[in-house]
Amino acid sequence: MPQVWLNGQFVQENEAGVSLRDAGLLHGAGVFTTMRSRAGKVFRLDAHLRRLRNSCEALFIPLQYKDEVLVHAALELLARNQLTAARLRLTVTRGAVSQDPLHGTRVEPNVFLTAAQLDPYPEEYYRKGLTVILLDEQKLNPYDIQAGHKTLDYLSRLSALREANRRQAGEALWFNVHNYLQSGSISNVFVVKDGRLFTPPTAGEMREQQVARDIPYSRSNVLPGITRAAVIELAGANSLAVETAAVDVNRLLDADEVFLTNSIMQIMPVCRIERKQIGQDKPGPVTITLIEKFDRLVSGA
């Protein structure tokens, strides 16, 4: 039986539990991050923790453990479960809330970490590219307090993925209420045109004066993805221009290449948007280059 780390203790997974009054369970009040390990090392664990902590602060969710404790827990959990290539998830909930006569409202958050053998995407997806759908009936609201954070409120995204799978696609692309591309259900999106990369800006990037001036909406739903940031760094280091940009459906469909990023899929080519072929209906040269560079980065070569 695999072990999990729960509130500072390693326990058997089938023995782990949280209160029925946990606000994460009752109200979706919680955040999480999904990480990938290779050779027993978690890729950019520090960046995952920094983003998680920022989300906790923004959404009033206490995170009482220091980064060094969480780093040790992740590495120890991999060792205890005898995992090298693994999928890890660190979750923080607001926990149970009670009234203390002396101190007022008392919050008892829960923090837990799980790890399982990595189940990678099929190699065929990377060779032939993914098919995605565009969501028409659902839009992202950039004025929601949860915008740009990875929260437990995931039902709408899971329903979009289910619809994508029903239509024999692997991801669903989301637009905001102003009809500009933001992300996939579980991924960030990059568009390639004439050798240049474009990606919708995060909330942090929109605080830059130049970016804010060029974007026709004032707030962002884009998650500051860890793999997204690594791709931007790699592109810059290899003389590939990257711009944060407003991407509407016409710009998306006119792309030479499109690819998705997240910690598990890493860099995934998109070669079909519903029935519309992108480029040559196969992974393009910029995407292939970045996949190769990213693989070397992760492997430490």
C-alpha positions, 0 to 999 in steps of 0.5 A: 500500500502506498504512503502519503504525507498528511499534515507532517506525517507519513501514513498509509494511503488507505488510512489517511483522512480529513474531517467531513467539515473540511472547507475544501470538501464542503466549499472547494476552498483549497489549492493544489499543484501537480508535479512530475519527477524524473530519476527521483528529482521533482522538476522545479519543485521550488517554483511549484511551492512558490506559486502554491504559497502565492495562491494560498496568500491570495485566497486566505488559505493558511500554509503552515509548513516551510518550503524545506519541510515540503521539499523533504516530504516530497523526496522522502515520499518518492523514496518510501513509495520506491518511485523515480518517474512519478506524478505528485500532487500537493494539496492545501485545504482551508480545513475545518473552521470552528469558533474558539471562545478565546481567539474567535474563528479557528482554522485548521488547514490540511496539507497532503502530498500524494505520489504515484507511478507516472502514467505518461501520455501516449507517444503517438500524441507527440508524433501526430499531435493532439486534437483539441476543441474550442469551448463555446458554452463556457467562458472564464471570468477574469474578475473571479477571485480564483482566476489564475489560481489552481483551486479545488473548484475543478468541475467545470474544467473536468466537464470540458475535458469530458466533452473533449474526450466525447468528441475524440479530442484530448483537451478543451481550449477556454476563452474569457468573457471577452472572447480571448484565448486563456488556456486549456482545461489543464494546460497553458497554450502557445501559438507560433506564427512566422517563427515567433511564439505568442502566449496569453499573459498571466495576471503578473505579466499584465502588471507590466505597463507595456503588456497592459497597454497592448492587451484589450482586457484588464485581467487574466485567468492564465495560470503561471504554469511552471512548464510555461515559464521554462518554455519561455526561458528556453525559447529566449535562450535559443533566439526564439522570440516570445511575446505575451499577446491577446489571441482571439479565435482567428489568430488561433486558427491562423497559427502555423503551430500550436502547443500546450504545456503542463507538468505532466504532458510537458510540451504537447503539439496540437495539430487539429482544432476540431476539424481545422488542420494546424500547419501541416497537420503534424508537429512543426519545427519550433515545437519539435525544437522546444520539445528536444530542448525541454527534454534535455533541460529536465534530464540535466543534460 
